[in-house]
């Protein structure tokens, strides 16, 4: 039983360490808003810039890989895959709306999965 507690504590240690500096800023660690109003989504440069922003946001939402814990790495990988798939779906809708000139919001909200 004690061993499970230690593993649980270690598994969530990176989240706690990340939360400490961000807590003062009242940032929700489980989601990020990606703004793209400054990008031209009709160009490959604009779409590539949005993809880079999405990748950064996914990493922020899901965390970094650990050199010491395969359990943490599995959770991070699963979170990144699911969150990136969701981000790409939102991106594709935004690009289609941009091209059709029906785009309203110029932000995507990513939530950890």
Order of alpha helices (4+ residues) and beta strands (2+ residues): alpha-beta-alpha-alpha-beta
